[in-house]
Amino acid sequence: MPLISELLQEVLVCPVCHGELEVDEAKSVLRCKNDGLEFPVRDGIPIMMVNDAGQPMSEAEEAEMKKRIAEAEEADDKATVGL
């Protein structure tokens, strides 16, 4: 199932710069192709409020986040083995 309907995708634009939005299914966001702002999509509803927009993570920030997730999962696995 797509993140948002095709009709919504055709008519929505960035509320800041009026730029075209692209869908990022993995992160459940709509991202402005011009300024990179990301708008969350919750239950198929785009939240287009500027206050809810976020800047995309840099590659270094994303790598650090993935590292922390992997470490947490590894610690969780070790705790589960001890049960």
Phi and psi in radians as a Rosetta constraint file:
Dihedral C 1 N 2 CA 2 C 2 CIRCULARHARMONIC -1.196 0.35
Dihedral N 2 CA 2 C 2 N 3 CIRCULARHARMONIC 2.740 0.35
Dihedral C 2 N 3 CA 3 C 3 CIRCULARHARMONIC -1.061 0.35
Dihedral N 3 CA 3 C 3 N 4 CIRCULARHARMONIC -0.793 0.35
Dihedral C 3 N 4 CA 4 C 4 CIRCULARHARMONIC -2.393 0.35
Dihedral N 4 CA 4 C 4 N 5 CIRCULARHARMONIC 2.865 0.35
Dihedral C 4 N 5 CA 5 C 5 CIRCULARHARMONIC -1.197 0.35
Dihedral N 5 CA 5 C 5 N 6 CIRCULARHARMONIC 2.710 0.35
Dihedral C 5 N 6 CA 6 C 6 CIRCULARHARMONIC -1.082 0.35
Dihedral N 6 CA 6 C 6 N 7 CIRCULARHARMONIC -0.637 0.35
Dihedral C 6 N 7 CA 7 C 7 CIRCULARHARMONIC -1.073 0.35
Dihedral N 7 CA 7 C 7 N 8 CIRCULARHARMONIC -0.820 0.35
Dihedral C 7 N 8 CA 8 C 8 CIRCULARHARMONIC -1.060 0.35
Dihedral N 8 CA 8 C 8 N 9 CIRCULARHARMONIC -0.758 0.35
Dihedral C 8 N 9 CA 9 C 9 CIRCULARHARMONIC -1.052 0.35
Dihedral N 9 CA 9 C 9 N 10 CIRCULARHARMONIC -0.603 0.35
Dihedral C 9 N 10 CA 10 C 10 CIRCULARHARMONIC -1.264 0.35
Dihedral N 10 CA 10 C 10 N 11 CIRCULARHARMONIC -0.568 0.35
Dihedral C 10 N 11 CA 11 C 11 CIRCULARHARMONIC -1.736 0.35
Dihedral N 11 CA 11 C 11 N 12 CIRCULARHARMONIC -0.387 0.35
Dihedral C 11 N 12 CA 12 C 12 CIRCULARHARMONIC -1.335 0.35
Dihedral N 12 CA 12 C 12 N 13 CIRCULARHARMONIC 2.473 0.35
Dihedral C 12 N 13 CA 13 C 13 CIRCULARHARMONIC -2.345 0.35
Dihedral N 13 CA 13 C 13 N 14 CIRCULARHARMONIC 2.885 0.35
Dihedral C 13 N 14 CA 14 C 14 CIRCULARHARMONIC -1.075 0.35
Dihedral N 14 CA 14 C 14 N 15 CIRCULARHARMONIC 2.246 0.35
Dihedral C 14 N 15 CA 15 C 15 CIRCULARHARMONIC -1.249 0.35
Dihedral N 15 CA 15 C 15 N 16 CIRCULARHARMONIC -0.218 0.35
Dihedral C 15 N 16 CA 16 C 16 CIRCULARHARMONIC -1.568 0.35
Dihedral N 16 CA 16 C 16 N 17 CIRCULARHARMONIC -0.948 0.35
Dihedral C 16 N 17 CA 17 C 17 CIRCULARHARMONIC -1.995 0.35
Dihedral N 17 CA 17 C 17 N 18 CIRCULARHARMONIC -0.055 0.35
Dihedral C 17 N 18 CA 18 C 18 CIRCULARHARMONIC 1.156 0.35
Dihedral N 18 CA 18 C 18 N 19 CIRCULARHARMONIC 0.400 0.35
Dihedral C 18 N 19 CA 19 C 19 CIRCULARHARMONIC -1.381 0.35
Dihedral N 19 CA 19 C 19 N 20 CIRCULARHARMONIC 2.899 0.35
Dihedral C 19 N 20 CA 20 C 20 CIRCULARHARMONIC -1.234 0.35
Dihedral N 20 CA 20 C 20 N 21 CIRCULARHARMONIC 2.505 0.35
Dihedral C 20 N 21 CA 21 C 21 CIRCULARHARMONIC -1.842 0.35
Dihedral N 21 CA 21 C 21 N 22 CIRCULARHARMONIC 2.509 0.35
Dihedral C 21 N 22 CA 22 C 22 CIRCULARHARMONIC -2.017 0.35
Dihedral N 22 CA 22 C 22 N 23 CIRCULARHARMONIC 2.620 0.35
Dihedral C 22 N 23 CA 23 C 23 CIRCULARHARMONIC -1.606 0.35
Dihedral N 23 CA 23 C 23 N 24 CIRCULARHARMONIC 2.269 0.35
Dihedral C 23 N 24 CA 24 C 24 CIRCULARHARMONIC -1.998 0.35
Dihedral N 24 CA 24 C 24 N 25 CIRCULARHARMONIC 1.656 0.35
Dihedral C 24 N 25 CA 25 C 25 CIRCULARHARMONIC -1.086 0.35
Dihedral N 25 CA 25 C 25 N 26 CIRCULARHARMONIC -0.681 0.35
Dihedral C 25 N 26 CA 26 C 26 CIRCULARHARMONIC -1.093 0.35
Dihedral N 26 CA 26 C 26 N 27 CIRCULARHARMONIC -0.655 0.35
Dihedral C 26 N 27 CA 27 C 27 CIRCULARHARMONIC -1.725 0.35
Dihedral N 27 CA 27 C 27 N 28 CIRCULARHARMONIC -0.050 0.35
Dihedral C 27 N 28 CA 28 C 28 CIRCULARHARMONIC 0.953 0.35
Dihedral N 28 CA 28 C 28 N 29 CIRCULARHARMONIC 0.873 0.35
Dihedral C 28 N 29 CA 29 C 29 CIRCULARHARMONIC -2.394 0.35
Dihedral N 29 CA 29 C 29 N 30 CIRCULARHARMONIC 2.785 0.35
Dihedral C 29 N 30 CA 30 C 30 CIRCULARHARMONIC -1.829 0.35
Dihedral N 30 CA 30 C 30 N 31 CIRCULARHARMONIC 2.270 0.35
Dihedral C 30 N 31 CA 31 C 31 CIRCULARHARMONIC -2.028 0.35
Dihedral N 31 CA 31 C 31 N 32 CIRCULARHARMONIC 2.304 0.35
Dihedral C 31 N 32 CA 32 C 32 CIRCULARHARMONIC -1.281 0.35
Dihedral N 32 CA 32 C 32 N 33 CIRCULARHARMONIC 2.259 0.35
Dihedral C 32 N 33 CA 33 C 33 CIRCULARHARMONIC -1.244 0.35
Dihedral N 33 CA 33 C 33 N 34 CIRCULARHARMONIC -0.356 0.35
Dihedral C 33 N 34 CA 34 C 34 CIRCULARHARMONIC -1.511 0.35
Dihedral N 34 CA 34 C 34 N 35 CIRCULARHARMONIC -0.970 0.35
Dihedral C 34 N 35 CA 35 C 35 CIRCULARHARMONIC -1.897 0.35
Dihedral N 35 CA 35 C 35 N 36 CIRCULARHARMONIC -0.057 0.35
Dihedral C 35 N 36 CA 36 C 36 CIRCULARHARMONIC 1.383 0.35
Dihedral N 36 CA 36 C 36 N 37 CIRCULARHARMONIC 0.040 0.35
Dihedral C 36 N 37 CA 37 C 37 CIRCULARHARMONIC -1.080 0.35
Dihedral N 37 CA 37 C 37 N 38 CIRCULARHARMONIC 2.504 0.35
Dihedral C 37 N 38 CA 38 C 38 CIRCULARHARMONIC -2.037 0.35
Dihedral N 38 CA 38 C 38 N 39 CIRCULARHARMONIC 2.335 0.35
Dihedral C 38 N 39 CA 39 C 39 CIRCULARHARMONIC -2.048 0.35
Dihedral N 39 CA 39 C 39 N 40 CIRCULARHARMONIC 2.168 0.35
Dihedral C 39 N 40 CA 40 C 40 CIRCULARHARMONIC -1.199 0.35
Dihedral N 40 CA 40 C 40 N 41 CIRCULARHARMONIC 2.659 0.35
Dihedral C 40 N 41 CA 41 C 41 CIRCULARHARMONIC -2.094 0.35
Dihedral N 41 CA 41 C 41 N 42 CIRCULARHARMONIC 2.125 0.35
Dihedral C 41 N 42 CA 42 C 42 CIRCULARHARMONIC -2.101 0.35
Dihedral N 42 CA 42 C 42 N 43 CIRCULARHARMONIC 2.108 0.35
Dihedral C 42 N 43 CA 43 C 43 CIRCULARHARMONIC 0.936 0.35
Dihedral N 43 CA 43 C 43 N 44 CIRCULARHARMONIC 0.692 0.35
Dihedral C 43 N 44 CA 44 C 44 CIRCULARHARMONIC 1.407 0.35
Dihedral N 44 CA 44 C 44 N 45 CIRCULARHARMONIC 0.074 0.35
Dihedral C 44 N 45 CA 45 C 45 CIRCULARHARMONIC -1.931 0.35
Dihedral N 45 CA 45 C 45 N 46 CIRCULARHARMONIC 2.031 0.35
Dihedral C 45 N 46 CA 46 C 46 CIRCULARHARMONIC -1.226 0.35
Dihedral N 46 CA 46 C 46 N 47 CIRCULARHARMONIC 2.297 0.35
Dihedral C 46 N 47 CA 47 C 47 CIRCULARHARMONIC -1.718 0.35
Dihedral N 47 CA 47 C 47 N 48 CIRCULARHARMONIC 1.717 0.35
Dihedral C 47 N 48 CA 48 C 48 CIRCULARHARMONIC -1.696 0.35
Dihedral N 48 CA 48 C 48 N 49 CIRCULARHARMONIC 0.360 0.35
Dihedral C 48 N 49 CA 49 C 49 CIRCULARHARMONIC -1.374 0.35
Dihedral N 49 CA 49 C 49 N 50 CIRCULARHARMONIC 2.321 0.35
Dihedral C 49 N 50 CA 50 C 50 CIRCULARHARMONIC -1.059 0.35
Dihedral N 50 CA 50 C 50 N 51 CIRCULARHARMONIC -0.597 0.35
Dihedral C 50 N 51 CA 51 C 51 CIRCULARHARMONIC -1.116 0.35
Dihedral N 51 CA 51 C 51 N 52 CIRCULARHARMONIC -0.443 0.35
Dihedral C 51 N 52 CA 52 C 52 CIRCULARHARMONIC -1.602 0.35
Dihedral N 52 CA 52 C 52 N 53 CIRCULARHARMONIC -0.087 0.35
Dihedral C 52 N 53 CA 53 C 53 CIRCULARHARMONIC -1.282 0.35
Dihedral N 53 CA 53 C 53 N 54 CIRCULARHARMONIC 2.581 0.35
Dihedral C 53 N 54 CA 54 C 54 CIRCULARHARMONIC -2.283 0.35
Dihedral N 54 CA 54 C 54 N 55 CIRCULARHARMONIC 2.677 0.35
Dihedral C 54 N 55 CA 55 C 55 CIRCULARHARMONIC -1.405 0.35
Dihedral N 55 CA 55 C 55 N 56 CIRCULARHARMONIC 2.490 0.35
Dihedral C 55 N 56 CA 56 C 56 CIRCULARHARMONIC -1.146 0.35
Dihedral N 56 CA 56 C 56 N 57 CIRCULARHARMONIC 2.649 0.35
Dihedral C 56 N 57 CA 57 C 57 CIRCULARHARMONIC -1.261 0.35
Dihedral N 57 CA 57 C 57 N 58 CIRCULARHARMONIC 2.583 0.35
Dihedral C 57 N 58 CA 58 C 58 CIRCULARHARMONIC -1.278 0.35
Dihedral N 58 CA 58 C 58 N 59 CIRCULARHARMONIC 2.902 0.35
Dihedral C 58 N 59 CA 59 C 59 CIRCULARHARMONIC -1.061 0.35
Dihedral N 59 CA 59 C 59 N 60 CIRCULARHARMONIC -0.666 0.35
Dihedral C 59 N 60 CA 60 C 60 CIRCULARHARMONIC -1.150 0.35
Dihedral N 60 CA 60 C 60 N 61 CIRCULARHARMONIC -0.733 0.35
Dihedral C 60 N 61 CA 61 C 61 CIRCULARHARMONIC -1.127 0.35
Dihedral N 61 CA 61 C 61 N 62 CIRCULARHARMONIC -0.718 0.35
Dihedral C 61 N 62 CA 62 C 62 CIRCULARHARMONIC -1.139 0.35
Dihedral N 62 CA 62 C 62 N 63 CIRCULARHARMONIC -0.722 0.35
Dihedral C 62 N 63 CA 63 C 63 CIRCULARHARMONIC -1.108 0.35
Dihedral N 63 CA 63 C 63 N 64 CIRCULARHARMONIC -0.724 0.35
Dihedral C 63 N 64 CA 64 C 64 CIRCULARHARMONIC -1.120 0.35
Dihedral N 64 CA 64 C 64 N 65 CIRCULARHARMONIC -0.724 0.35
Dihedral C 64 N 65 CA 65 C 65 CIRCULARHARMONIC -1.104 0.35
Dihedral N 65 CA 65 C 65 N 66 CIRCULARHARMONIC -0.774 0.35
Dihedral C 65 N 66 CA 66 C 66 CIRCULARHARMONIC -1.109 0.35
Dihedral N 66 CA 66 C 66 N 67 CIRCULARHARMONIC -0.662 0.35
Dihedral C 66 N 67 CA 67 C 67 CIRCULARHARMONIC -1.098 0.35
Dihedral N 67 CA 67 C 67 N 68 CIRCULARHARMONIC -0.794 0.35
Dihedral C 67 N 68 CA 68 C 68 CIRCULARHARMONIC -1.135 0.35
Dihedral N 68 CA 68 C 68 N 69 CIRCULARHARMONIC -0.666 0.35
Dihedral C 68 N 69 CA 69 C 69 CIRCULARHARMONIC -1.123 0.35
Dihedral N 69 CA 69 C 69 N 70 CIRCULARHARMONIC -0.776 0.35
Dihedral C 69 N 70 CA 70 C 70 CIRCULARHARMONIC -1.077 0.35
Dihedral N 70 CA 70 C 70 N 71 CIRCULARHARMONIC -0.733 0.35
Dihedral C 70 N 71 CA 71 C 71 CIRCULARHARMONIC -1.116 0.35
Dihedral N 71 CA 71 C 71 N 72 CIRCULARHARMONIC -0.716 0.35
Dihedral C 71 N 72 CA 72 C 72 CIRCULARHARMONIC -1.161 0.35
Dihedral N 72 CA 72 C 72 N 73 CIRCULARHARMONIC -0.708 0.35
Dihedral C 72 N 73 CA 73 C 73 CIRCULARHARMONIC -1.143 0.35
Dihedral N 73 CA 73 C 73 N 74 CIRCULARHARMONIC -0.685 0.35
Dihedral C 73 N 74 CA 74 C 74 CIRCULARHARMONIC -1.131 0.35
Dihedral N 74 CA 74 C 74 N 75 CIRCULARHARMONIC -0.752 0.35
Dihedral C 74 N 75 CA 75 C 75 CIRCULARHARMONIC -1.119 0.35
Dihedral N 75 CA 75 C 75 N 76 CIRCULARHARMONIC -0.663 0.35
Dihedral C 75 N 76 CA 76 C 76 CIRCULARHARMONIC -1.141 0.35
Dihedral N 76 CA 76 C 76 N 77 CIRCULARHARMONIC -0.727 0.35
Dihedral C 76 N 77 CA 77 C 77 CIRCULARHARMONIC -1.078 0.35
Dihedral N 77 CA 77 C 77 N 78 CIRCULARHARMONIC -0.745 0.35
Dihedral C 77 N 78 CA 78 C 78 CIRCULARHARMONIC -1.118 0.35
Dihedral N 78 CA 78 C 78 N 79 CIRCULARHARMONIC -0.679 0.35
Dihedral C 78 N 79 CA 79 C 79 CIRCULARHARMONIC -1.184 0.35
Dihedral N 79 CA 79 C 79 N 80 CIRCULARHARMONIC -0.630 0.35
Dihedral C 79 N 80 CA 80 C 80 CIRCULARHARMONIC -1.187 0.35
Dihedral N 80 CA 80 C 80 N 81 CIRCULARHARMONIC -0.649 0.35
Dihedral C 80 N 81 CA 81 C 81 CIRCULARHARMONIC -1.103 0.35
Dihedral N 81 CA 81 C 81 N 82 CIRCULARHARMONIC -0.610 0.35
Dihedral C 81 N 82 CA 82 C 82 CIRCULARHARMONIC -1.293 0.35
Dihedral N 82 CA 82 C 82 N 83 CIRCULARHARMONIC -0.125 0.35
